[in-house]
Amino acid sequence: MRESDGSVSITLLRSGDLKGISSVKYSTTAESATAGVDYTQTAGTIIFAAGESSRQVKIPILNDSLPEPNETFSFVIDQPEGATLGIQRTAVITIQDDDGTDLEISQPVVNEKDGTATVTVTRGNSSATASVDYKPLDGTAKVGSDYKAVSGTLNFAAGQISKTIAIPIINDTAGEPNETFSLKFSNAIGAKLTSKDTSVITIIDDDPGSFVKETVVSGLNAPTAFDWTPDNKRMFIAQKDGVVKVFENSTLLSTPFIDISRQVNNTSDRGLLGIAVHPDFPKTPYVYLLFTYDPAEVYTNKTSSTLDDPDKAGNRAARLIRVTADAKTNYTTAIANSEVILLGKNSIWQYISRPDGNSTNVSTNNTANFAPSGILNKTTGKLFTNTQDYLNNLNNVTNVQDFIATDSESHSIGSLQFGTDGSLFVSIGDGTSYNREDPRAIRVQDINNLSGKMLRIDPITGEGLDDNPYYNGDPNSNRSKVYNSGLRNPFRFTIDARNNTPVIGDVGWRNWEEINIGKKGANFGWPYFEGGLDANGNVVSLKQSQYAVNPGTASSATTFYNSGAKVTAPTYTYKHSNANNDPGSAVVGGDFYTGNTFPSIYQNTLFIADASRGTIDNLTLNSEGKVVSVRRFASDLVSPVQISNGADGNIYYVSLYTGKIERWRPV
């Protein structure tokens, strides 16, 4: 009998003359089973009435939870009255333990190329023989195309604890999502199936698949970025000139959502570069726009230079605004005059150093070299007269609060991404020259300056959040908004939803492009460090050779190196080819793939692009955030400047110069 039966009944029989009354005493005797542990000690007298030929004695069995061998005890009768004992006076009761006779069934995960999936069935009690039947059940994996069917009976010999079943896996060449099928177990004998009577086998696909690229939106004027509404039915598209278009129901609407071109400085790499839709849209009907700013004075101040005219390359600043979508137009246009400045309230004419001059290409030895915008002499309260004046007074500077410098034709602002906690991340470039050693880049290492930073703010107020790494109690201070520092041009980034961490594409200078994981408070070292590889091929932070020796920055670089400041190395970096026909490099950080239509080899991998080379790569990261493989996904593209997941499971990208948004979907 099984331990879980709860009791055993012993039947006593008498034969012969049944006219009278008779009785017999009984008791239990321990053998390998223990009274009080495995069964209840029982004793007494059975009385047969006249004419009665049988009686039963019930002995309680104690069901413990310990796996153990089968055990026995005895039931004995003696001292009869009115009868004599027959030959069978003792019965041996065997308690069959069923703790540990449960069958444990493995749940294997295999790569398609492995060729075989092995299911292991283990039992706890092996003292007797046992068997169980099994058969396959299709899931997303199908018999004949993904695996070969096996079925039968698994037989355990006495003493045998585990058995295996080998299932052939078919290695096809089709890129597809991970697939599953099952082995269903039934009819267990000598063992017990629990509720887990099925083994689910997961096949990890290892084929990159084939894709078709197709145009989703066309007819745009230099599109830079887009974002969907939370229901994924509408796309807001930022154009470089400051016009925001709406795409819905497969149609590009003729009426813009908003036109802020009069405010946007649209020259070279500047313009309206970042857009985001509030994740609670339209309940919270906000659209966010990040751009290089043309102050009103560009239309009124007239000098001998034309560089301070609209859309010209004189020094400028930047802003982030939010605008309110109008319910009266089904949220397809913005309410007039609903703009709220969240960042760059002080990005105004009076704090811009030489808006009539382009300091991108000015030689460091030129006496006309311009001072940094947004940094004042603490004593005078005015902008410095030139770069050298600034460098001579580094201990006597004050940063204008809420000012975003753009002292170059590039490296202005970058992207907007909402965090999983509802905060808004904003990337800001160093705002200095992209093609020379610019001493003004040292402001990137000043936590009280917004240049070269990843910011994290409240999307309603624009204030810094109190759990930011440099929060000082004043949510409006520059440092309270800083999340990461030491960045050159973090043009595009994404948020890793698994840990709410920015993953940043930082455009490099002459040698290296970087992908950085922006953990809270991380400093990536620019302009004193940049990413690279050591002699063993490991990704490291290398001292920036030009800034380390430049007369304007060597002293501050030495101070930084000697300070022991912690610098975070990139998670991935790649080198420029330096060939004569090298188009240059400008890394574009894209999204992690989290859809379900691409082959599984892409799941949770990071897509990045190079806007100059026209390529898209796919990075696989390990659990430590290190890149373990790189796969070229696409090439010969025209200036890809954004890569994003679509709700349809496809990958979308923006082509700046073709005026298109395109996508890849599996064939």
C-alpha positions as CSV (number, residue, x, y, z in Angstrom):
1,M,0.0,0.0,0.0
2,R,1.1,3.6,-0.6
3,E,2.1,5.9,2.2
4,S,-0.4,8.5,0.9
5,D,-3.3,6.0,1.3
6,G,-3.7,7.0,4.9
7,S,-4.6,3.6,6.4
8,V,-4.5,-0.2,5.7
9,S,-7.3,-2.6,6.5
10,I,-6.6,-6.1,7.7
11,T,-9.4,-8.7,7.3
12,L,-9.7,-11.6,9.8
13,L,-11.6,-14.6,8.8
14,R,-13.1,-17.5,10.9
15,S,-14.4,-20.8,9.5
16,G,-16.0,-23.9,10.8
17,D,-18.8,-23.8,13.4
18,L,-20.0,-20.2,13.5
19,K,-22.8,-20.7,16.1
20,G,-21.0,-19.4,19.1
21,I,-19.0,-16.2,20.0
22,S,-15.3,-16.2,19.6
23,S,-12.5,-13.6,20.0
24,V,-8.8,-13.1,19.3
25,K,-6.2,-10.5,20.4
26,Y,-4.1,-8.5,17.8
27,S,-1.2,-6.0,17.8
28,T,1.3,-4.4,15.4
29,T,5.0,-5.0,15.6
30,A,7.7,-2.7,14.1
31,E,10.1,-3.9,11.6
32,S,11.8,-1.4,9.2
33,A,8.8,0.9,9.7
34,T,8.7,2.8,13.0
35,A,5.6,3.1,15.1
36,G,4.6,6.7,15.6
37,V,6.6,7.8,12.6
38,D,5.4,5.5,9.7
39,Y,2.2,4.0,11.2
40,T,0.2,4.2,14.4
41,Q,0.8,1.4,17.0
42,T,-2.5,-0.6,17.2
43,A,-3.6,-3.4,19.6
44,G,-6.9,-4.8,20.9
45,T,-9.4,-7.7,20.7
46,I,-11.7,-8.6,17.9
47,I,-15.0,-10.3,18.9
48,F,-16.9,-12.4,16.3
49,A,-20.6,-12.6,17.0
50,A,-22.6,-15.8,16.4
51,G,-22.8,-16.4,12.7
52,E,-20.1,-13.7,11.9
53,S,-17.3,-14.9,9.7
54,S,-15.1,-11.8,9.1
55,R,-14.0,-8.6,10.8
56,Q,-11.6,-5.8,9.8
57,V,-8.9,-3.9,11.7
58,K,-7.9,-0.5,10.3
59,I,-4.3,0.7,11.0
60,P,-3.5,4.4,10.4
61,I,-0.5,5.0,8.1
62,L,1.4,8.2,8.7
63,N,2.2,10.2,5.5
64,D,5.5,12.0,6.1
65,S,7.3,14.1,3.5
66,L,10.6,12.3,3.6
67,P,11.9,10.3,0.6
68,E,12.8,6.9,2.0
69,P,12.9,3.2,1.0
70,N,9.8,1.0,1.3
71,E,9.2,0.0,4.9
72,T,7.4,-2.9,6.7
73,F,5.7,-3.7,10.0
74,S,3.7,-6.8,11.1
75,F,0.2,-7.5,12.3
76,V,0.0,-10.4,14.7
77,I,-3.0,-12.3,16.2
78,D,-3.0,-14.6,19.3
79,Q,-4.8,-15.7,22.4
80,P,-8.0,-16.9,20.8
81,E,-11.1,-17.8,22.8
82,G,-13.9,-19.9,21.4
83,A,-11.7,-20.7,18.4
84,T,-8.3,-22.0,17.4
85,L,-5.6,-20.1,15.4
86,G,-5.0,-21.1,11.8
87,I,-1.6,-21.3,10.1
88,Q,-1.6,-17.6,9.0
89,R,-1.1,-15.8,12.2
90,T,1.1,-12.9,11.0
91,A,0.7,-10.4,8.1
92,V,3.6,-8.2,6.9
93,I,2.5,-4.8,5.6
94,T,4.7,-2.9,3.2
95,I,4.5,0.8,3.1
96,Q,5.4,2.0,-0.4
97,D,6.9,5.5,0.1
98,D,5.7,8.1,-2.4
99,D,7.9,11.0,-1.3
100,G,10.6,11.0,-3.9
101,T,8.7,8.9,-6.4
102,D,7.6,12.1,-8.1
103,L,9.1,12.3,-11.6
104,E,11.2,15.5,-12.2
105,I,11.1,16.5,-15.8
106,S,13.7,18.8,-17.3
107,Q,12.9,21.9,-19.5
108,P,15.7,22.1,-22.0
109,V,16.8,25.1,-24.0
110,V,18.9,24.3,-27.1
111,N,20.4,26.1,-30.0
112,E,19.0,25.0,-33.3
113,K,22.5,24.0,-34.5
114,D,22.9,21.7,-31.5
115,G,21.1,18.9,-33.4
116,T,19.5,17.2,-30.3
117,A,17.4,18.2,-27.4
118,T,17.8,16.0,-24.3
119,V,14.9,15.6,-21.8
120,T,16.0,14.1,-18.5
121,V,13.4,12.4,-16.2
122,T,14.5,11.8,-12.6
123,R,12.8,10.0,-9.8
124,G,13.6,10.1,-6.1
125,N,12.9,6.5,-5.1
126,S,14.6,3.9,-7.2
127,S,14.0,0.8,-5.1
128,A,11.4,-0.7,-7.6
129,T,10.8,-0.6,-11.3
130,A,8.7,2.2,-12.8
131,S,7.6,3.4,-16.2
132,V,6.0,6.4,-17.9
133,D,4.7,7.1,-21.4
134,Y,5.6,10.1,-23.4
135,K,4.6,11.8,-26.7
136,P,5.3,15.1,-28.5
137,L,3.0,18.1,-28.8
138,D,3.6,20.9,-31.3
139,G,3.9,24.4,-30.1
140,T,5.3,27.2,-32.2
141,A,7.8,24.6,-33.3
142,K,6.3,22.0,-35.7
143,V,7.1,18.4,-36.1
144,G,8.9,17.6,-39.4
145,S,10.1,21.2,-39.9
146,D,11.7,22.0,-36.5
147,Y,12.1,18.7,-34.8
148,K,11.5,15.0,-35.3
149,A,8.8,13.2,-33.3
150,V,9.7,10.7,-30.7
151,S,7.3,8.8,-28.5
152,G,7.2,5.7,-26.4
153,T,7.6,4.4,-22.8
154,L,10.4,5.2,-20.5
155,N,11.3,2.2,-18.3
156,F,13.2,2.5,-15.0
157,A,14.9,-0.6,-13.7
158,A,15.2,-1.1,-9.9
159,G,18.0,1.2,-8.7
160,Q,17.9,3.4,-11.8
161,I,17.3,7.1,-10.9
162,S,17.2,8.9,-14.2
163,K,16.6,8.3,-17.9
164,T,17.0,10.6,-20.9
165,I,15.0,11.0,-24.2
166,A,16.9,12.4,-27.2
167,I,14.8,14.4,-29.7
168,P,16.4,15.3,-33.0
169,I,16.3,19.1,-33.8
170,I,16.2,20.2,-37.4
171,N,18.6,22.9,-38.3
172,D,17.0,25.0,-41.0
173,T,18.3,28.2,-42.5
174,A,15.2,30.3,-41.9
175,G,15.5,33.2,-39.6
176,E,12.7,33.0,-37.1
177,P,11.7,33.7,-33.5
178,N,12.5,31.2,-30.8
179,E,10.1,28.3,-30.9
180,T,8.8,25.7,-28.5
181,F,7.3,22.2,-28.5
182,S,6.5,19.8,-25.6
183,L,6.8,16.2,-24.5
184,K,3.7,15.2,-22.6
185,F,4.1,12.4,-20.0
186,S,1.3,10.1,-18.8
187,N,0.4,6.7,-17.4
188,A,3.1,6.6,-14.7
189,I,3.5,3.2,-13.0
190,G,5.6,2.8,-9.9
191,A,6.1,6.6,-9.8
192,K,3.9,9.7,-9.6
193,L,3.5,12.5,-12.1
194,T,3.0,15.9,-10.4
195,S,1.2,18.8,-12.0
196,K,4.4,19.3,-14.1
197,D,3.8,16.5,-16.4
198,T,5.1,18.2,-19.5
199,S,8.6,19.2,-20.7
200,V,8.7,22.4,-22.7
201,I,11.7,22.4,-25.1
202,T,12.8,25.8,-26.4
203,I,14.7,26.0,-29.6
204,I,17.0,29.1,-29.9
205,D,17.2,30.1,-33.6
206,D,20.6,31.1,-34.9
207,D,19.8,32.3,-38.4
208,P,19.9,36.0,-39.2
209,G,17.0,35.8,-41.6
210,S,16.1,37.8,-44.7
211,F,14.5,41.2,-44.7
212,V,12.8,43.6,-47.1
213,K,13.3,47.4,-46.7
214,E,10.2,49.5,-47.5
215,T,9.3,53.1,-47.4
216,V,6.8,54.1,-44.7
217,V,6.8,57.9,-45.0
218,S,8.2,60.0,-47.9
219,G,8.1,63.6,-49.0
220,L,9.7,65.0,-45.9
221,N,12.1,67.9,-45.8
222,A,15.3,66.7,-44.0
223,P,13.6,64.6,-41.3
224,T,15.7,64.2,-38.1
225,A,13.6,62.3,-35.6
226,F,10.1,60.8,-34.9
227,D,8.1,59.4,-32.1
228,W,4.8,57.5,-31.9
229,T,1.8,58.2,-29.7
230,P,1.4,55.4,-27.1
231,D,-1.4,53.7,-29.1
232,N,1.1,53.6,-32.1
233,K,-1.5,55.0,-34.4
234,R,0.2,58.3,-35.0
235,M,3.7,59.4,-35.7
236,F,5.1,62.9,-35.0
237,I,8.0,63.7,-37.3
238,A,10.6,66.5,-36.6
239,Q,12.1,68.2,-39.6
240,K,15.4,69.9,-39.3
241,D,13.9,73.3,-40.3
242,G,11.6,73.3,-37.3
243,V,8.4,72.0,-38.9
244,V,6.7,69.0,-37.2
245,K,4.6,66.7,-39.4
246,V,2.0,64.1,-38.5
247,F,1.7,60.7,-40.1
248,E,-1.4,58.6,-39.4
249,N,-3.6,56.1,-41.3
250,S,-0.8,55.7,-43.9
251,T,-1.0,59.4,-44.7
252,L,1.3,62.4,-44.2
253,L,-1.1,65.1,-43.1
254,S,-0.7,68.4,-45.1
255,T,-1.2,70.6,-42.1
256,P,1.9,70.6,-39.8
257,F,1.5,69.9,-36.1
258,I,3.6,73.0,-35.4
259,D,6.0,75.3,-37.3
260,I,8.7,76.8,-35.1
261,S,11.1,77.4,-37.9
262,R,11.4,81.1,-36.9
263,Q,13.0,80.0,-33.6
264,V,15.1,77.2,-35.0
265,N,18.7,77.8,-36.2
266,N,18.9,75.5,-39.3
267,T,22.4,75.4,-40.5
268,S,25.0,72.6,-40.9
269,D,24.3,70.1,-38.1
270,R,22.0,72.3,-36.2
271,G,18.2,72.4,-36.3
272,L,15.3,70.7,-34.7
273,L,17.0,67.4,-33.8
274,G,14.9,65.8,-31.0
275,I,11.2,65.0,-30.4
276,A,9.3,63.0,-27.9
277,V,5.6,62.4,-27.2
278,H,4.5,62.2,-23.5
279,P,3.9,58.5,-22.6
280,D,0.5,59.4,-21.2
281,F,-0.6,61.1,-24.5
282,P,-3.3,62.4,-25.1
283,K,-4.4,62.5,-21.4
284,T,-1.2,64.5,-21.0
285,P,-1.2,66.0,-24.5
286,Y,2.5,67.2,-24.6
287,V,5.0,67.0,-27.4
288,Y,8.6,67.9,-26.7
289,L,11.0,69.6,-29.1
290,L,14.8,70.0,-28.7
291,F,16.5,72.5,-31.1
292,T,19.3,75.0,-31.7
293,Y,17.7,78.4,-31.0
294,D,17.7,81.6,-33.1
295,P,16.9,84.4,-30.6
296,A,14.6,87.2,-31.7
297,E,17.6,89.5,-32.1
298,V,18.7,87.6,-35.3
299,Y,15.8,89.4,-37.0
300,T,16.5,92.9,-35.5
301,N,20.3,93.2,-34.9
302,K,22.1,94.1,-38.0
303,T,25.9,94.1,-38.0
304,S,28.6,94.0,-40.7
305,S,28.5,90.2,-40.3
306,T,25.7,88.1,-41.7
307,L,26.5,85.3,-39.2
308,D,24.0,86.7,-36.7
309,D,21.2,86.5,-39.2
310,P,18.5,83.7,-39.1
311,D,19.8,80.2,-39.9
312,K,23.4,81.4,-40.0
313,A,26.5,79.8,-38.5
314,G,27.3,82.4,-35.8
315,N,27.5,81.1,-32.2
316,R,24.1,80.2,-30.8
317,A,22.4,78.4,-27.9
318,A,19.7,75.7,-27.6
319,R,16.3,75.0,-26.0
320,L,13.9,72.3,-25.1
321,I,10.2,73.2,-25.2
322,R,7.0,71.4,-24.7
323,V,3.8,72.2,-26.6
324,T,0.2,71.1,-26.1
325,A,-1.7,69.2,-28.7
326,D,-5.2,70.5,-29.4
327,A,-8.1,68.2,-28.7
328,K,-10.2,70.2,-31.1
329,T,-8.1,68.9,-34.0
330,N,-7.9,65.4,-32.6
331,Y,-4.4,66.3,-31.3
332,T,-3.0,66.7,-34.9
333,T,-2.0,70.4,-34.3
334,A,-0.6,72.3,-31.4
335,I,-2.5,74.9,-29.5
336,A,-1.2,78.3,-30.5
337,N,1.2,79.9,-27.9
338,S,1.2,76.8,-25.8
339,E,5.0,76.6,-25.8
340,V,6.7,76.2,-22.4
341,I,10.5,76.4,-22.1
342,L,11.8,73.5,-20.0
343,L,15.5,73.9,-20.7
344,G,17.4,77.0,-22.0
345,K,15.3,79.8,-20.5
346,N,18.5,81.8,-20.4
347,S,19.7,80.7,-23.8
348,I,19.4,84.3,-24.9
349,W,21.3,86.8,-27.0
350,Q,23.1,88.5,-24.1
351,Y,24.8,85.3,-23.0
352,I,26.0,84.2,-26.4
353,S,29.6,85.0,-27.1
354,R,29.9,86.5,-30.6
355,P,26.7,85.5,-32.3
356,D,28.1,87.4,-35.3
357,G,31.1,85.0,-35.6
358,N,31.6,81.3,-36.4
359,S,34.2,79.9,-34.0
360,T,34.1,76.4,-35.4
361,N,37.3,76.9,-37.5
362,V,39.1,79.7,-35.6
363,S,42.7,78.9,-34.9
364,T,43.7,78.7,-31.2
365,N,46.4,81.2,-32.0
366,N,44.1,83.7,-33.6
367,T,43.5,86.8,-31.4
368,A,39.9,86.7,-32.5
369,N,39.4,83.4,-30.8
370,F,36.0,83.6,-29.0
371,A,35.2,83.1,-25.4
372,P,32.7,80.4,-24.3
373,S,29.1,81.3,-24.3
374,G,27.1,81.1,-21.1
375,I,30.2,81.4,-18.8
376,L,30.7,84.7,-17.0
377,N,33.6,86.3,-15.1
378,K,32.4,86.1,-11.5
379,T,33.9,89.5,-10.7
380,T,32.5,91.5,-13.6
381,G,29.4,89.4,-14.3
382,K,30.2,89.6,-18.0
383,L,31.3,87.2,-20.7
384,F,35.0,86.8,-21.1
385,T,36.7,88.8,-23.9
386,N,38.3,85.7,-25.6
387,T,39.4,82.1,-24.9
388,Q,42.6,83.1,-23.3
389,D,40.9,85.5,-20.9
390,Y,38.6,82.6,-19.9
391,L,41.6,80.2,-19.4
392,N,43.4,82.7,-17.3
393,N,40.5,83.0,-14.9
394,L,39.2,79.4,-14.5
395,N,39.0,80.0,-10.8
396,N,36.8,83.0,-11.2
397,V,34.0,81.7,-13.4
398,T,30.3,81.3,-12.9
399,N,27.9,79.4,-15.3
400,V,24.7,81.0,-16.4
401,Q,21.9,78.9,-15.0
402,D,19.8,77.1,-17.6
403,F,21.9,78.0,-20.7
404,I,22.9,75.5,-23.4
405,A,25.9,76.6,-25.4
406,T,26.3,76.0,-29.2
407,D,29.7,77.5,-30.0
408,S,30.0,75.4,-33.1
409,E,28.1,74.4,-36.2
410,S,27.7,71.0,-34.6
411,H,27.6,69.3,-31.2
412,S,24.6,71.3,-30.1
413,I,21.8,69.1,-28.7
414,G,20.8,65.5,-29.4
415,S,17.8,63.4,-28.3
416,L,14.9,63.0,-26.0
417,Q,13.9,59.8,-24.4
418,F,11.4,59.1,-21.6
419,G,12.6,56.8,-18.8
420,T,10.6,53.9,-17.5
421,D,9.9,56.0,-14.4
422,G,8.4,58.9,-16.3
423,S,11.4,61.1,-16.2
424,L,12.8,62.8,-19.3
425,F,16.4,62.2,-20.4
426,V,18.0,64.9,-22.7
427,S,21.4,64.7,-24.4
428,I,23.5,67.8,-24.8
429,G,26.7,68.1,-26.9
430,D,29.9,69.9,-25.8
431,G,28.9,72.9,-28.0
432,T,32.5,73.4,-29.2
433,S,34.4,72.9,-32.4
434,Y,34.2,69.5,-34.0
435,N,37.4,69.8,-36.0
436,R,40.1,71.4,-33.8
437,E,41.3,71.2,-30.2
438,D,38.9,73.7,-28.7
439,P,39.9,74.8,-25.1
440,R,36.3,75.6,-24.3
441,A,35.6,71.9,-24.2
442,I,37.0,71.8,-20.7
443,R,33.5,73.0,-19.5
444,V,32.3,69.5,-20.2
445,Q,34.0,68.4,-16.9
446,D,32.2,71.2,-15.0
447,I,29.2,69.7,-13.3
448,N,27.7,73.2,-13.0
449,N,27.7,73.5,-16.8
450,L,25.1,71.8,-19.1
451,S,27.5,71.1,-22.0
452,G,28.5,67.5,-22.8
453,K,26.0,66.0,-20.4
454,M,23.1,63.6,-20.2
455,L,20.3,65.5,-18.3
456,R,17.4,64.0,-16.4
457,I,14.5,66.2,-15.6
458,D,10.8,66.4,-14.7
459,P,8.9,66.5,-18.0
460,I,6.3,69.0,-16.7
461,T,8.5,71.5,-14.9
462,G,12.0,71.0,-16.4
463,E,13.4,70.8,-12.9
464,G,16.2,68.4,-11.9
465,L,15.1,65.3,-9.9
466,D,16.1,64.8,-6.3
467,D,17.6,61.3,-7.0
468,N,19.9,62.7,-9.7
469,P,23.6,62.1,-8.7
470,Y,24.5,65.8,-8.3
471,Y,21.3,67.2,-6.9
472,N,22.1,70.0,-4.5
473,G,18.6,70.9,-3.1
474,D,17.9,73.4,-5.8
475,P,15.9,71.7,-8.6
476,N,16.6,74.6,-11.0
477,S,20.4,74.5,-10.6
478,N,22.4,73.2,-13.5
479,R,24.1,70.4,-11.5
480,S,20.7,69.1,-10.2
481,K,19.8,68.2,-13.8
482,V,23.0,66.3,-14.6
483,Y,22.9,62.5,-14.9
484,N,26.0,61.7,-16.9
485,S,29.0,63.9,-17.9
486,G,32.2,63.8,-20.1
487,L,30.4,63.4,-23.4
488,R,31.4,65.0,-26.7
489,N,28.3,64.7,-28.9
490,P,25.7,62.2,-27.6
491,F,23.6,62.7,-30.6
492,R,21.4,59.6,-30.2
493,F,20.7,57.3,-27.3
494,T,18.1,54.9,-26.0
495,I,16.8,53.8,-22.6
496,D,17.5,50.2,-21.6
497,A,14.0,49.4,-20.1
498,R,15.4,46.6,-18.0
499,N,17.2,49.1,-15.7
500,N,16.1,52.6,-16.9
501,T,19.7,53.4,-18.0
502,P,20.7,55.5,-21.0
503,V,22.7,53.7,-23.7
504,I,24.5,56.5,-25.5
505,G,26.0,56.8,-29.0
506,D,28.7,59.4,-28.5
507,V,30.2,60.8,-31.7
508,G,33.9,60.6,-31.6
509,W,36.6,62.8,-33.0
510,R,39.5,61.6,-35.2
511,N,39.9,58.0,-34.2
512,W,37.1,56.4,-32.1
513,E,33.3,56.2,-31.9
514,E,31.7,55.2,-28.6
515,I,28.7,53.4,-27.2
516,N,28.4,54.2,-23.5
517,I,26.2,52.8,-20.8
518,G,25.1,55.8,-18.8
519,K,24.8,54.4,-15.3
520,K,23.9,57.1,-12.7
521,G,26.8,59.6,-12.3
522,A,29.0,58.0,-15.0
523,N,31.7,60.4,-16.3
524,F,33.1,59.3,-19.8
525,G,36.1,61.6,-19.6
526,W,35.8,64.0,-22.6
527,P,37.9,66.0,-23.5
528,Y,40.7,64.4,-21.5
529,F,39.7,60.8,-22.4
530,E,38.1,59.0,-25.3
531,G,37.3,55.3,-25.8
532,G,39.6,52.9,-27.6
533,L,41.2,49.5,-27.4
534,D,44.3,48.4,-25.5
535,A,47.0,46.1,-26.8
536,N,44.8,43.0,-26.0
537,G,41.8,44.4,-27.7
538,N,39.9,45.3,-24.5
539,V,37.7,48.4,-24.6
540,V,39.3,51.1,-22.4
541,S,39.4,54.8,-21.9
542,L,42.5,56.3,-23.5
543,K,44.0,59.7,-22.8
544,Q,43.0,62.1,-25.5
545,S,46.4,62.8,-27.2
546,Q,45.5,66.2,-28.7
547,Y,43.8,67.8,-25.7
548,A,46.5,66.4,-23.4
549,V,49.2,68.6,-25.1
550,N,47.2,71.5,-26.5
551,P,48.6,74.7,-24.9
552,G,45.1,75.8,-23.9
553,T,44.1,72.5,-22.3
554,A,47.3,70.8,-21.2
555,S,47.3,72.3,-17.7
556,S,43.7,71.4,-17.0
557,A,44.3,67.9,-18.5
558,T,47.2,67.3,-16.2
559,T,45.2,68.4,-13.2
560,F,42.4,66.1,-14.2
561,Y,44.7,63.1,-14.7
562,N,46.4,63.7,-11.3
563,S,43.0,64.1,-9.5
564,G,42.3,60.3,-9.8
565,A,38.8,61.2,-11.1
566,K,36.9,58.0,-12.1
567,V,36.3,57.7,-15.8
568,T,33.9,55.1,-17.2
569,A,35.1,53.3,-20.3
570,P,32.7,52.7,-23.3
571,T,31.0,49.4,-23.6
572,Y,31.8,49.4,-27.3
573,T,34.1,51.4,-29.6
574,Y,35.2,51.2,-33.2
575,K,37.9,53.0,-35.0
576,H,37.9,55.2,-38.1
577,S,39.6,53.7,-41.0
578,N,41.7,56.8,-41.7
579,A,41.7,55.8,-45.4
580,N,41.6,58.5,-48.0
581,N,38.1,57.5,-49.0
582,D,36.8,57.2,-45.5
583,P,33.6,59.2,-45.3
584,G,34.2,59.9,-41.6
585,S,32.2,58.5,-38.8
586,A,29.2,59.6,-36.7
587,V,27.8,56.9,-34.5
588,V,24.0,56.8,-34.0
589,G,22.8,55.0,-30.9
590,G,19.6,53.0,-31.6
591,D,17.1,50.9,-29.7
592,F,17.3,47.4,-28.2
593,Y,15.2,45.1,-30.2
594,T,12.3,43.9,-28.1
595,G,9.8,42.9,-30.8
596,N,8.6,39.4,-31.7
597,T,8.8,39.3,-35.5
598,F,12.5,39.3,-36.1
599,P,14.5,36.1,-35.8
600,S,15.4,35.4,-32.2
601,I,19.1,36.1,-32.8
602,Y,18.1,39.8,-32.6
603,Q,16.2,39.6,-29.3
604,N,17.5,42.2,-26.8
605,T,20.4,43.2,-29.1
606,L,21.3,46.8,-29.7
607,F,21.0,48.5,-33.1
608,I,23.4,51.3,-33.9
609,A,24.1,53.2,-37.1
610,D,26.8,55.4,-38.6
611,A,25.3,58.4,-40.2
612,S,28.5,59.2,-42.3
613,R,29.2,55.6,-43.5
614,G,25.5,54.7,-44.1
615,T,25.6,51.5,-42.1
616,I,23.6,49.8,-39.4
617,D,25.1,47.2,-37.0
618,N,23.6,44.9,-34.5
619,L,25.4,44.4,-31.1
620,T,24.9,41.5,-28.8
621,L,25.7,42.3,-25.2
622,N,26.3,39.9,-22.3
623,S,24.9,40.1,-18.8
624,E,27.7,42.5,-17.8
625,G,26.9,44.9,-20.7
626,K,29.9,44.0,-22.7
627,V,29.6,43.5,-26.5
628,V,30.3,39.9,-27.4
629,S,29.4,40.0,-31.1
630,V,28.8,42.6,-33.9
631,R,26.8,41.9,-37.0
632,R,26.4,44.1,-40.0
633,F,22.7,44.5,-40.6
634,A,22.5,47.0,-43.4
635,S,24.8,49.2,-45.6
636,D,24.7,51.7,-48.4
637,L,22.1,53.8,-46.6
638,V,21.8,57.6,-46.9
639,S,22.5,59.3,-43.6
640,P,20.6,57.2,-41.1
641,V,20.0,59.5,-38.1
642,Q,17.5,57.5,-36.0
643,I,16.8,53.8,-35.4
644,S,13.8,52.7,-33.5
645,N,11.7,49.7,-32.6
646,G,8.2,49.7,-34.1
647,A,5.2,48.4,-32.3
648,D,4.7,46.1,-35.3
649,G,8.0,44.4,-34.4
650,N,9.9,46.0,-37.2
651,I,12.9,48.3,-37.2
652,Y,12.5,51.9,-38.5
653,Y,15.1,54.4,-39.5
654,V,15.2,58.0,-40.6
655,S,17.1,59.0,-43.7
656,L,18.0,62.6,-43.4
657,Y,18.8,63.4,-47.0
658,T,16.2,61.3,-48.8
659,G,13.3,62.7,-46.8
660,K,12.1,59.2,-45.9
661,I,11.3,57.0,-42.9
662,E,11.8,53.4,-43.9
663,R,11.6,50.1,-42.1
664,W,12.8,46.5,-42.3
665,R,10.5,43.6,-41.9
666,P,11.3,39.9,-42.2
667,V,10.6,38.3,-45.5
